Each structure stands twice: as C-alpha cells, then as structure tokens.
Amino acid sequence: MVGTTEAGCGLCDSWGDRLHSVAKRLEIGISTKIAEAYKTGKGKMFHGRIEDALDSPEIEKVKGKVNLILTSPPFPLVRKKRYGNETGEVYLSWLESLAGRLADLLADDGSIVIEIGNAWEQGSPVMSTLPVEALLAFKKAAKLHLCQHVICHNPARLPSPAEWVNVRRIRLKDSFTHVWWMSRSKNPKADNRNVLNPYGKDMKKLLRTKHYNSGARPSGHVISEKGFLTDHGGSISANVIELDDSRYPDALLKYTGTAWDQNYREYCAQKKLVAHPARMQSSLSAFFIQFLTQKDDLVLDPFAGSNTTGAVAEDLGRRWIGIEAEKNYIDGSRGRFAKFKKPQKKATSKIRRSAKK
C-alpha cells in the first residue's frame, strides 16, 4: 500500500507499477495523450499523468505563464513490502525528472508551493527523512530558490502513528506537514497584506488606548514610541500556519473547518463515488493562492486529486488547471462546482395538497 496526499494516485499497490510503466514508456518512446475531463468558467481539469501532460499541446500553451503551482504530490509510505529498499530512490528520481519541466511553466515572478507530510519507517518508531530529501531533490533539480519553509499545523489531526503515540505512548502526535515555497526568482510575486491575521486582544487594546512600553528590549531591539500605533488591518502571518478559526485570516475563514468540503462529500455520496481519502486542506490552498497571486492569475495543480486547488482558485477569482491520473477522483471533483450539481427535487406541492385534505 502507498501513502497518498490530495494529489495521490490512490490507496492501492499501483505506485510501483506507475513508476515502472513510466520508465518503460520513456525507454520505448510511447506517448500517452491527456484528455479534457471538464471545464468551468475559470479553469479546466485534464485526465492523464503529469508525465504525459507536460508533453501535451494543452500544457505547452501555458509555458512561462503559470503564476502559481500549488500541489501535494503522491508520496509512498516507507514500507518493506513489494518494492523493498528501492522505493525511496525511485520516488526521488521520479520527482527530480518532473522538477525542471514544472518550473519551466512558471511566469518570471511565479512560485511553486509543495506540501509533503511526514513519514515513519515501517514497524519502527523512527521518522524517515524521505520527505525532506524529496523537497531538496526537487529544489536542486529545478534550480529553485527556497523562499520560505512553512509549517502547516493541524491541531485537530488524529493522533498518529497509532502504535507509538496511542498504544505504547513513546512518541508525540504528528500534527504538521512541510510546505516549501520556491521560485526561480528571488523576489516572486507575494503580498503578506493579503493574508493578515486578526489582531489579538492585547493588540486591540493597544490600538484603542494608544499606550505601550517603548524603549530597549533585552533582545537588543528598540521599540519606538509610535511604532505600534498604526492599525494595519491585522497582524502579519507567521510561517507556522494554524488551520483553525482563531489564527487564520478573516477574509479566508469560510475555507476553514469541514463546511467547504460538504458539497463535495455529498456529491460523492449521491453518485456513489469514493471520496479522496487525503484531500488537501482548503484553508491551506486558499492561504497561498491569496498570498501569492492576484485576480485572474493562473494556478496549476499537477496532482489535482479531488481538485481542492482548482475549486478554491475559482472561488477566489483565479484561473486554474488541474491534472489528475485517476478518473474516479476526477468524477468526484465535479461536486466542487455548482454547474455539475443538479438541484434536489422539492416535494412542496405534494405537501401542500396533503395539508388541504
């Protein structure tokens, strides 16, 4: 079994087969076409592998025009199972082979944001370094600058790994993922004023009373008498993103919690489709889209999964492209868009007729 993220190829044993088939196709020169699965007012979803999509005319058209690549690539759990000790090396080689080609899609001031979770050695209370190695391999292969390493903290995450955290009680709950923001430019498009956090109680009081203790601090910083008296509309977000209501930009609150995913889950249930098991947090997508892009900019997710990125991008007025290899996930992702949802039939007329009787 493989681990999977939002953009993963699914909870199945096909990961090694996928890597093997990719190698075979490259070896014998077979190309596979991608197909447009659906489109909306702002974007398009393509069915196919990213390896094939990068060779397609559809993606070639946007080369040098993508403002943000935002994704969470499929990630194999470190297991001594079908693929032995080569799994990590194969994965790194595969990710490296995509890095430069994905970076070529970026506009001059564009960014790539990649989220990768933590991994543990199978049967051992020891963490794997493969996630960090994968990020480093991608950065080096694409010759990117690391603009910032961001931690995405989800305090509501269930305790894991269960064996070491819940049963034996010898490790702490794993509650964060790595998010690397990279770019070919040292100064990509970004504006932290678009993702300000609400002021806390103390700051609101300070702004109201116009009084605080200025002067030198033990750290060596000197606080001026008026430096904190300007209301900037909120506090600057930290590089540890808390996915809850209290420490998240007010303008993006509707993307927090489970409400944003409700339509998607209901659509999958109605169509008897399996919902993606590891969807990207909509609040994480919204944060970076709002932070690093402007209206009508182009956002691309090469491992779209349930298309959280595309749906949030559209809601925020951005254009988008999604690419996903698994048709089942594409079918379910339609539920994120109003145009694909049929209105529920109302039985109000029958109820009124019954009431008259």
C-alpha positions as CSV (number, residue, x, y, z in Angstrom):
1,M,0.0,0.0,0.0
2,V,1.2,3.5,-0.7
3,G,0.6,6.7,1.2
4,T,-1.2,9.3,-0.8
5,T,-1.9,13.0,-0.5
6,E,-4.5,15.2,-2.1
7,A,-3.0,14.6,-5.4
8,G,-2.1,11.0,-4.9
9,C,-2.6,8.1,-7.2
10,G,-4.9,6.4,-4.7
11,L,-4.7,3.9,-1.8
12,C,-3.6,1.0,-3.9
13,D,-0.5,-1.1,-4.7
14,S,-0.1,0.6,-8.1
15,W,2.6,3.1,-7.2
16,G,5.5,0.9,-8.1
17,D,3.7,-0.2,-11.3
18,R,3.2,3.5,-12.2
19,L,6.9,4.2,-11.8
20,H,7.8,1.1,-13.8
21,S,5.4,1.9,-16.6
22,V,6.7,5.5,-16.8
23,A,10.2,4.2,-17.2
24,K,9.1,1.7,-19.8
25,R,7.3,4.4,-21.8
26,L,10.3,6.6,-21.8
27,E,12.5,3.7,-22.8
28,I,10.5,2.7,-25.8
29,G,9.2,6.2,-26.7
30,I,5.5,5.6,-26.2
31,S,3.5,8.8,-25.6
32,T,0.1,8.9,-24.0
33,K,-2.4,11.7,-24.6
34,I,-4.3,13.5,-22.0
35,A,-8.0,14.4,-22.3
36,E,-10.0,17.3,-21.0
37,A,-12.4,16.0,-18.4
38,Y,-14.4,19.1,-17.8
39,K,-14.2,22.9,-17.7
40,T,-15.7,25.7,-15.7
41,G,-15.8,29.4,-16.1
42,K,-12.3,29.8,-14.8
43,G,-10.5,26.5,-15.4
44,K,-10.0,23.1,-16.9
45,M,-9.5,19.6,-15.4
46,F,-7.4,17.2,-17.5
47,H,-7.4,13.4,-17.1
48,G,-3.9,11.9,-17.5
49,R,-0.5,11.5,-16.0
50,I,1.6,14.6,-15.3
51,E,4.4,13.0,-17.3
52,D,2.2,12.9,-20.4
53,A,0.6,16.3,-19.7
54,L,3.9,18.0,-19.8
55,D,4.3,16.8,-23.4
56,S,0.8,17.9,-24.5
57,P,-0.1,20.9,-26.6
58,E,-2.6,22.0,-23.9
59,I,0.1,22.4,-21.2
60,E,2.7,23.7,-23.7
61,K,0.4,26.7,-24.3
62,V,0.9,27.9,-20.7
63,K,4.6,27.5,-20.5
64,G,6.0,30.6,-18.8
65,K,2.5,31.8,-17.9
66,V,1.7,30.0,-14.7
67,N,1.7,32.2,-11.6
68,L,1.5,29.5,-9.0
69,I,1.9,25.7,-9.0
70,L,0.3,24.5,-5.8
71,T,0.3,20.8,-5.1
72,S,0.8,17.9,-2.7
73,P,2.4,15.1,-4.7
74,P,1.7,11.4,-4.2
75,F,4.0,10.0,-1.5
76,P,4.9,6.4,-0.9
77,L,5.0,5.2,2.7
78,V,8.3,3.7,3.7
79,R,7.5,0.0,3.8
80,K,9.3,-3.3,3.4
81,K,6.7,-4.7,1.1
82,R,6.5,-5.1,-2.6
83,Y,9.3,-2.7,-3.7
84,G,11.9,-3.2,-1.0
85,N,14.5,-0.6,-0.3
86,E,14.4,0.9,-3.8
87,T,11.0,2.7,-3.3
88,G,12.6,5.9,-1.9
89,E,15.3,6.1,-4.6
90,V,12.7,5.5,-7.4
91,Y,10.5,8.2,-5.9
92,L,13.3,10.7,-5.7
93,S,14.3,10.0,-9.3
94,W,10.7,10.4,-10.5
95,L,10.2,13.7,-8.7
96,E,13.6,15.0,-9.9
97,S,12.6,14.2,-13.5
98,L,9.5,16.4,-13.2
99,A,11.1,19.3,-11.3
100,G,12.7,21.3,-14.2
101,R,9.8,20.8,-16.5
102,L,7.3,22.0,-14.0
103,A,9.5,25.0,-13.2
104,D,9.5,25.9,-16.9
105,L,5.8,26.5,-16.7
106,L,6.2,29.4,-14.3
107,A,6.0,33.1,-15.1
108,D,9.1,35.1,-14.2
109,D,7.6,36.0,-10.9
110,G,5.7,32.8,-10.3
111,S,6.0,30.4,-7.4
112,I,5.9,26.6,-6.7
113,V,4.4,25.6,-3.4
114,I,4.7,21.9,-2.4
115,E,3.2,20.2,0.7
116,I,4.6,16.9,1.9
117,G,3.7,15.1,5.1
118,N,5.9,13.2,7.4
119,A,6.8,9.5,7.1
120,W,7.8,6.8,9.5
121,E,10.0,3.7,9.0
122,Q,7.7,0.7,8.8
123,G,7.5,-1.2,12.1
124,S,9.8,1.3,13.9
125,P,9.3,4.4,16.0
126,V,11.8,6.2,13.7
127,M,11.0,9.0,11.3
128,S,12.0,8.8,7.6
129,T,14.0,11.7,6.1
130,L,12.5,10.9,2.6
131,P,10.0,13.8,2.7
132,V,12.8,16.4,3.2
133,E,15.1,14.6,0.8
134,A,12.3,14.8,-1.8
135,L,11.9,18.5,-1.3
136,L,15.6,19.1,-1.6
137,A,15.9,16.9,-4.7
138,F,13.1,18.8,-6.3
139,K,14.6,22.2,-5.4
140,K,18.0,21.3,-6.7
141,A,16.8,19.7,-10.0
142,A,14.7,22.7,-10.9
143,K,17.4,25.2,-9.7
144,L,14.9,27.0,-7.5
145,H,15.3,29.4,-4.6
146,L,13.7,28.4,-1.3
147,C,11.7,31.5,-0.5
148,Q,10.4,30.1,2.8
149,H,9.8,26.8,4.7
150,V,6.3,26.9,6.1
151,I,4.8,24.5,8.7
152,C,1.2,23.7,8.3
153,H,-0.1,22.8,11.7
154,N,-3.4,21.0,12.1
155,P,-4.2,20.7,15.9
156,A,-7.3,18.7,15.2
157,R,-5.4,15.9,13.4
158,L,-6.0,12.4,14.9
159,P,-3.0,11.0,16.8
160,S,-0.6,9.1,14.7
161,P,1.4,6.9,14.3
162,A,-1.1,5.0,16.5
163,E,1.3,2.3,17.6
164,W,3.9,4.7,19.0
165,V,1.6,7.5,20.1
166,N,-1.6,5.9,21.3
167,V,-0.6,2.3,22.3
168,R,3.0,2.5,23.6
169,R,2.9,6.2,24.4
170,I,6.6,6.8,23.4
171,R,6.1,9.4,20.7
172,L,4.2,12.7,20.2
173,K,1.3,13.2,17.9
174,D,2.3,14.0,14.4
175,S,0.3,17.1,13.6
176,F,2.1,19.1,10.8
177,T,3.2,18.9,7.2
178,H,6.1,20.6,5.4
179,V,5.3,23.3,2.9
180,W,8.1,24.6,0.7
181,W,7.6,27.9,-1.2
182,M,10.0,28.0,-4.0
183,S,10.7,30.2,-7.1
184,R,13.2,30.8,-9.8
185,S,13.2,34.5,-8.8
186,K,14.5,35.7,-5.5
187,N,11.6,38.1,-5.5
188,P,8.5,36.4,-6.7
189,K,5.0,38.0,-6.6
190,A,3.8,38.0,-3.0
191,D,1.9,40.3,-0.6
192,N,1.5,39.3,3.1
193,R,-1.1,42.1,3.4
194,N,-3.5,39.8,1.6
195,V,-3.3,37.2,4.4
196,L,-3.3,39.2,7.6
197,N,-4.4,37.5,10.8
198,P,-6.9,39.2,13.1
199,Y,-5.4,41.2,15.9
200,G,-5.3,39.6,19.3
201,K,-7.0,41.1,22.4
202,D,-3.8,42.8,23.6
203,M,-3.1,44.5,20.3
204,K,-6.7,45.7,20.0
205,K,-6.4,47.2,23.5
206,L,-3.1,48.9,22.5
207,L,-4.6,50.4,19.4
208,R,-7.5,51.7,21.5
209,T,-5.5,53.2,24.4
210,K,-2.5,54.3,22.2
211,H,-0.2,53.3,25.0
212,Y,2.5,50.7,25.4
213,N,6.0,50.4,26.9
214,S,8.5,51.6,24.4
215,G,12.3,51.6,24.6
216,A,15.0,48.9,24.6
217,R,14.3,45.2,25.0
218,P,16.6,42.5,26.4
219,S,16.9,41.2,22.8
220,G,18.5,44.4,21.7
221,H,15.5,45.7,19.8
222,V,14.5,49.3,20.4
223,I,10.7,49.9,20.2
224,S,9.8,53.4,19.1
225,E,7.1,55.4,20.8
226,K,4.7,55.3,17.8
227,G,5.9,52.1,16.0
228,F,2.8,50.1,17.1
229,L,0.1,52.7,16.9
230,T,-0.8,52.2,13.3
231,D,-3.7,49.9,12.5
232,H,-2.6,47.8,9.5
233,G,-5.8,45.8,9.5
234,G,-4.3,42.7,11.1
235,S,-1.0,41.0,12.2
236,I,1.5,39.5,9.7
237,S,1.0,35.8,9.3
238,A,3.8,33.6,10.7
239,N,5.4,30.8,8.8
240,V,3.6,28.3,11.0
241,I,0.1,28.2,9.7
242,E,-2.6,27.2,12.1
243,L,-5.6,25.7,10.3
244,D,-8.3,26.9,12.8
245,D,-10.5,29.9,13.1
246,S,-8.6,31.8,15.8
247,R,-5.3,32.2,13.9
248,Y,-6.3,32.5,10.3
249,P,-7.0,35.5,8.0
250,D,-10.6,36.7,8.5
251,A,-11.1,37.1,4.7
252,L,-10.5,33.3,4.2
253,L,-12.4,31.9,7.2
254,K,-15.0,30.2,5.0
255,Y,-12.3,27.8,3.8
256,T,-11.6,26.5,7.3
257,G,-13.3,23.6,9.0
258,T,-15.3,21.0,7.2
259,A,-18.1,23.2,5.7
260,W,-16.2,23.9,2.5
261,D,-15.9,20.2,1.7
262,Q,-19.5,19.4,2.4
263,N,-20.8,19.8,-1.1
264,Y,-18.0,17.6,-2.4
265,R,-18.7,14.8,0.2
266,E,-22.5,15.0,-0.5
267,Y,-21.9,14.8,-4.3
268,C,-19.7,11.7,-3.9
269,A,-22.3,10.1,-1.7
270,Q,-25.1,10.8,-4.2
271,K,-23.1,9.5,-7.1
272,K,-21.7,6.5,-5.1
273,L,-18.2,7.6,-5.7
274,V,-15.3,7.1,-3.3
275,A,-14.2,10.4,-1.9
276,H,-10.5,11.2,-2.0
277,P,-9.0,9.8,1.3
278,A,-6.4,12.5,1.8
279,R,-7.7,15.8,0.5
280,M,-5.6,19.0,0.6
281,Q,-6.9,21.4,3.3
282,S,-8.9,24.1,1.5
283,S,-7.6,26.6,4.1
284,L,-4.0,25.8,3.0
285,S,-4.9,26.2,-0.7
286,A,-6.7,29.5,0.0
287,F,-3.9,30.9,2.0
288,F,-1.2,30.5,-0.7
289,I,-3.5,31.5,-3.6
290,Q,-4.4,34.7,-1.7
291,F,-0.8,35.3,-0.7
292,L,1.0,34.7,-4.0
293,T,-1.5,35.5,-6.8
294,Q,-3.9,38.2,-7.9
295,K,-7.3,38.1,-9.6
296,D,-7.2,36.3,-13.0
297,D,-3.7,34.8,-12.4
298,L,-3.2,31.2,-13.4
299,V,-2.9,28.4,-10.8
300,L,-1.9,24.9,-11.7
301,D,-2.1,21.6,-9.7
302,P,-0.2,18.8,-11.4
303,F,-1.6,16.2,-8.9
304,A,-5.1,17.6,-8.5
305,G,-6.9,14.7,-6.7
306,S,-10.3,16.0,-5.7
307,N,-9.4,19.4,-7.1
308,T,-9.4,21.4,-3.9
309,T,-6.9,23.8,-5.5
310,G,-9.0,24.4,-8.6
311,A,-12.2,25.0,-6.7
312,V,-10.6,27.4,-4.3
313,A,-8.8,29.2,-7.1
314,E,-12.1,29.6,-9.0
315,D,-13.9,30.9,-5.9
316,L,-11.1,33.5,-5.4
317,G,-11.4,34.7,-9.0
318,R,-8.2,32.9,-10.3
319,R,-7.9,30.8,-13.5
320,W,-6.8,27.3,-12.9
321,I,-5.6,24.0,-14.5
322,G,-5.8,20.6,-12.8
323,I,-4.2,17.4,-13.9
324,E,-5.2,14.0,-12.3
325,A,-4.4,10.4,-13.4
326,E,-7.3,8.7,-11.5
327,K,-10.6,9.1,-13.2
328,N,-12.6,8.2,-10.1
329,Y,-11.1,11.3,-8.3
330,I,-11.9,13.5,-11.3
331,D,-15.5,12.3,-11.3
332,G,-15.9,13.2,-7.6
333,S,-14.2,16.5,-8.1
334,R,-17.1,17.8,-10.2
335,G,-19.0,18.1,-6.9
336,R,-16.9,21.1,-6.0
337,F,-18.6,23.2,-8.8
338,A,-22.2,24.3,-8.8
339,K,-22.6,23.7,-12.6
340,F,-22.3,19.9,-12.1
341,K,-24.8,19.6,-9.2
342,K,-28.4,19.0,-10.0
343,P,-30.9,20.8,-7.7
344,Q,-32.8,18.5,-5.4
345,K,-36.4,17.9,-6.4
346,K,-38.8,19.6,-4.0
347,A,-41.9,17.9,-2.8
348,T,-43.6,21.1,-1.6
349,S,-46.5,20.8,-3.9
350,K,-47.4,17.3,-2.6
351,I,-47.0,18.5,1.0
352,R,-49.4,21.4,0.3
353,R,-52.0,19.1,-1.4
354,S,-51.8,16.8,1.6
355,A,-52.3,19.7,4.0
356,K,-55.5,20.8,2.2
357,K,-57.0,17.4,2.6
